[in-house]
Amino acid sequence: MGPRKFYDESEQTSVFKACYYSRLNEFVFGLNKILAGLSRDMNAALRNKYISDTI
């Protein structure tokens, strides 16, 4: 009875960890996409400013 209960608990924690890490990966991926978009916008803005300043 004891070992079975222990196994069930460890199984639950591994499932929880899997869910947690997949959520974490999604969050980090989304954050990277946002940051990439921001840096792209910043680069475009800086490039446009540089072009308008030099002309």
KEMAR-115399 format. One line per 3 residues: number of its first residue (from 1); their letters; for each residue x, y, z of C-alpha. Coordinates in nm, 3 decimals. Layout:
BEGIN
NUM	A	X,Y,Z | ...
// end
This chain:
BEGIN
1	MGP	0.000,0.000,0.000 | 0.279,0.244,0.095 | 0.493,0.214,-0.221
4	RKF	0.185,0.242,-0.445 | 0.084,0.571,-0.283 | 0.438,0.703,-0.319
7	YDE	0.436,0.608,-0.688 | 0.105,0.791,-0.744 | 0.242,1.106,-0.582
10	SEQ	0.560,1.099,-0.791 | 0.351,1.042,-1.103 | 0.139,1.347,-1.019
13	TSV	0.444,1.566,-0.961 | 0.601,1.458,-1.291 | 0.276,1.544,-1.474
16	FKA	0.266,1.877,-1.292 | 0.629,1.945,-1.387 | 0.559,1.860,-1.751
19	CYY	0.263,2.101,-1.759 | 0.464,2.368,-1.579 | 0.762,2.343,-1.813
22	SRL	0.547,2.343,-2.127 | 0.370,2.656,-1.999 | 0.709,2.809,-1.918
25	NEF	0.834,2.728,-2.268 | 0.525,2.887,-2.425 | 0.572,3.196,-2.209
28	VFG	0.942,3.229,-2.294 | 0.870,3.171,-2.663 | 0.601,3.441,-2.659
31	LNK	0.832,3.676,-2.473 | 1.107,3.618,-2.729 | 0.863,3.690,-3.012
34	ILA	0.755,4.014,-2.843 | 1.116,4.118,-2.781 | 1.213,4.033,-3.139
37	GLS	0.920,4.241,-3.266 | 1.016,4.531,-3.039 | 1.381,4.526,-3.143
40	RDM	1.276,4.507,-3.510 | 1.047,4.809,-3.463 | 1.322,4.995,-3.276
43	NAA	1.574,4.920,-3.552 | 1.330,5.039,-3.817 | 1.258,5.358,-3.620
46	LRN	1.629,5.427,-3.567 | 1.704,5.358,-3.934 | 1.423,5.594,-4.043
49	KYI	1.546,5.861,-3.801 | 1.903,5.822,-3.929 | 1.786,5.846,-4.292
52	SDT	1.573,6.154,-4.222 | 1.863,6.316,-4.030 | 2.118,6.255,-4.307
55	I	1.892,6.373,-4.591
// end
